[in-house]
Amino acid sequence: METTTPAPVATPPARRSTARPIRAAAWIALVVLLAALPLYIDTAWLKAGQYMMIGAVGAIGLTLLTGQAGQLSLAHAFFLLVGATGYTVLSGPTDDDRVIGLGLDPGLALIGAVVISALVGLAFAPVAGRLRGIYLGVASLSLVFLGLYFGQSLDALTGGTSTGRTPATFELFGFPFSNGGPEIELMGVPIRAAERIWYLFLILTAIAFLLARGAVRGRVGRSWRAVRDNEAAATAMGVGVARAKAGAFAVSSAFAGLAGVMTVLWFDILKPDESEYGTYGINVSIAFLAMVIIGGLGSVPGAVVGALIVHGLPQALTLFSGDLGWFSETGGGGLTPILVSSFIYGAAIVVVVLFEPGGLAAIGRRLTGLFRARPREITREETS
Amino acid sequence: METFLQLVVNGVGKGAVFALLALGFVVIFKATEVVNFAHGSLVLVGGYLVVVTRDSLGWVGAAVVGIVSAGLLALLVERLLLSRSKLADANSLALLTIGLDVIITEEIVRRLGVTVPFLGEAWDAQPIQVGGLTLFRTHLVAIGVGAVLVTAFFLAFRYSNWGVAMRAQAENREAAALMGIRSSRVTATAWLVAGLLAGVAVLFIATQDFSGSGLSRGTHSIALAAFPAAILGGLDSTAGAVVGGLVVGLTEALSAQYISFDFSKSAVFLVMLVVLVVRPSGLFGTRESTRV
């Protein structure tokens, strides 16, 4: 942001030199904190954190597509399924009669699954390119229904709705992300499956975040926003509209595919849905849309915070409620953590659209703006 | 041949219900350009109130309560939430209705718990045999009610003051306002009408003859299948809604028989995709054009 404003003469360099280190320090502190967490919190909370990171990766992808490129998509859950199935099939054992497996190295399978998701997204691009707004939203919903059908009928790939199939344990250069392999201890804390997957997810999320931010700040992001704001004007400025739209769809699908791989590693089972409300159902598409809206359409950090809320609430409520004795009501009609968080994020969408269309990102910008208010005014006076 | 005819009859029966739902989407879209993603939850609310009041009011009384409440809820949503957000554009308001839909649906599903009550007790007794065809009473009543309501709607749309105001507003919102049309009143009635239609539709959906299952989360997803109906007909075309409804009903019935039951849900959406690729604004929708 600061780089785009014409640099005034006198004070700004001084201000920048103080703001930059503060910002860098905050990032370093955050990274250190996230890296140190597994040493202090227990497995259940680590699992909860991993689930939030799945949401973050998916939401980052959707905010690029819906927020930056302006294409409403309800297909995100479908691409999650594509990624999950891709990983499981590519890395699956070759000697299983019931299901197909290619026996690839899990690291390669992860990359392969992301590539497959991107290609499937690209295959939908001709359709997406012709449609706009709500029409595209409902058209993309058809992919979720197709996913439901394929999940049921292609049981050689997915393992079928009744049993599903187990994904291969993730490995990197022979190092397993499970309880097996070499025993590692860090400050007296054994680094086992939960901790290892935490670090894996953390790195994947960081890569997703940095790539997305790079895209948003660069030439690609500018072309997406141009298409979003006015297709005719974008064409006039030399942006290939069809290309930009297809690209956004492919990139977003790749992120969703990665989130799908993470999902299947998190659940440790690939199990296609029996109805359209499941792990890869409409409700999931809507949950991702909720993350993106609550975070502020188009904002990458906003999407991450949105994911922390939407994916974090049910997890946190479950963990807290165990201790506090909430939601003890059993059977039909009881409140569950998932239900309560659905209420909260449903309401959050309504509130955000009504009162703060920029979402949490806009609130965040305003808060940081409070601290910056004075220096900014000074620069304005000096430049005028 | 007989199976085929039977399927067509069933398809038209279901199609009449989808047409009512699709008309609900279209009315709101025409008046406000907002797509109401909360339509499925209006359906659930109507059905739920029928279930709750049926014992004390009898079926007819409960049906009236259900229909009216669905209409009033839609009106309330428009008055309390959408009309207050003049700043937000139509697309973000569509997102707002997604949020609403989540809340209302989860609450109704929670209240239903594990019970899955049927609604259509006033008529779904014995199917009627005509020649080799089995006519389900629910379908017959649905076709009858659908025909009456759709005709009434078209007449009102064509000749009543509301219809004229509505068409004027759909044509050009600002010009209509300048000509003295109260846009807020048109919008509010559009939502009320859509809600009432949803309330009527649910009486047919949660029956043995239509879906084979009672009021549940599944009812919401059947209402969702009216989405393709509205879209493939063209979101701003009332005639399109009726045609779309019938196309969806027939597609579902025929694909369930000739391809597979699992596939029938996706078939509806696939047909919609094909239509959209050929005609991006649906069969009867107005084409948007931009000059470069």
HADDOCK unambig.tbl for C-alpha pairs under 7 A between the chains (distance, minus, plus):
assign (segid A and resid 127 and name CA) (segid B and resid 277 and name CA) 6.02 0.50 0.50
assign (segid A and resid 130 and name CA) (segid B and resid 277 and name CA) 6.88 0.50 0.50
assign (segid A and resid 130 and name CA) (segid B and resid 280 and name CA) 6.40 0.50 0.50
assign (segid A and resid 131 and name CA) (segid B and resid 280 and name CA) 5.83 0.50 0.50
assign (segid A and resid 135 and name CA) (segid B and resid 231 and name CA) 6.87 0.50 0.50
assign (segid A and resid 139 and name CA) (segid B and resid 273 and name CA) 6.08 0.50 0.50
assign (segid A and resid 142 and name CA) (segid B and resid 266 and name CA) 6.76 0.50 0.50
assign (segid A and resid 142 and name CA) (segid B and resid 269 and name CA) 5.01 0.50 0.50
assign (segid A and resid 142 and name CA) (segid B and resid 270 and name CA) 6.75 0.50 0.50
assign (segid A and resid 145 and name CA) (segid B and resid 265 and name CA) 6.88 0.50 0.50
assign (segid A and resid 145 and name CA) (segid B and resid 266 and name CA) 5.14 0.50 0.50
assign (segid A and resid 146 and name CA) (segid B and resid 266 and name CA) 5.46 0.50 0.50
assign (segid A and resid 149 and name CA) (segid B and resid 262 and name CA) 6.39 0.50 0.50
assign (segid A and resid 149 and name CA) (segid B and resid 263 and name CA) 6.10 0.50 0.50
assign (segid A and resid 149 and name CA) (segid B and resid 266 and name CA) 6.89 0.50 0.50
assign (segid A and resid 232 and name CA) (segid B and resid 290 and name CA) 6.93 0.50 0.50
assign (segid A and resid 232 and name CA) (segid B and resid 292 and name CA) 5.37 0.50 0.50
assign (segid A and resid 332 and name CA) (segid B and resid 110 and name CA) 6.90 0.50 0.50
assign (segid A and resid 332 and name CA) (segid B and resid 113 and name CA) 3.99 0.50 0.50
assign (segid A and resid 332 and name CA) (segid B and resid 114 and name CA) 5.50 0.50 0.50
assign (segid A and resid 333 and name CA) (segid B and resid 110 and name CA) 4.78 0.50 0.50
assign (segid A and resid 333 and name CA) (segid B and resid 111 and name CA) 5.18 0.50 0.50
assign (segid A and resid 333 and name CA) (segid B and resid 112 and name CA) 6.86 0.50 0.50
assign (segid A and resid 333 and name CA) (segid B and resid 113 and name CA) 4.78 0.50 0.50
assign (segid A and resid 334 and name CA) (segid B and resid 110 and name CA) 7.00 0.50 0.50
assign (segid A and resid 339 and name CA) (segid B and resid 106 and name CA) 6.81 0.50 0.50
assign (segid A and resid 342 and name CA) (segid B and resid 102 and name CA) 6.75 0.50 0.50
assign (segid A and resid 342 and name CA) (segid B and resid 103 and name CA) 6.84 0.50 0.50
assign (segid A and resid 343 and name CA) (segid B and resid 103 and name CA) 5.11 0.50 0.50
assign (segid A and resid 346 and name CA) (segid B and resid 99 and name CA) 4.06 0.50 0.50
assign (segid A and resid 346 and name CA) (segid B and resid 100 and name CA) 6.09 0.50 0.50
assign (segid A and resid 346 and name CA) (segid B and resid 102 and name CA) 5.48 0.50 0.50
assign (segid A and resid 346 and name CA) (segid B and resid 103 and name CA) 5.51 0.50 0.50
assign (segid A and resid 347 and name CA) (segid B and resid 99 and name CA) 6.16 0.50 0.50
assign (segid A and resid 349 and name CA) (segid B and resid 96 and name CA) 6.04 0.50 0.50
assign (segid A and resid 349 and name CA) (segid B and resid 99 and name CA) 5.20 0.50 0.50
assign (segid A and resid 350 and name CA) (segid B and resid 96 and name CA) 4.89 0.50 0.50
assign (segid A and resid 350 and name CA) (segid B and resid 99 and name CA) 5.64 0.50 0.50
assign (segid A and resid 350 and name CA) (segid B and resid 100 and name CA) 6.77 0.50 0.50
assign (segid A and resid 353 and name CA) (segid B and resid 92 and name CA) 6.38 0.50 0.50
assign (segid A and resid 353 and name CA) (segid B and resid 96 and name CA) 6.04 0.50 0.50
assign (segid A and resid 354 and name CA) (segid B and resid 85 and name CA) 5.75 0.50 0.50
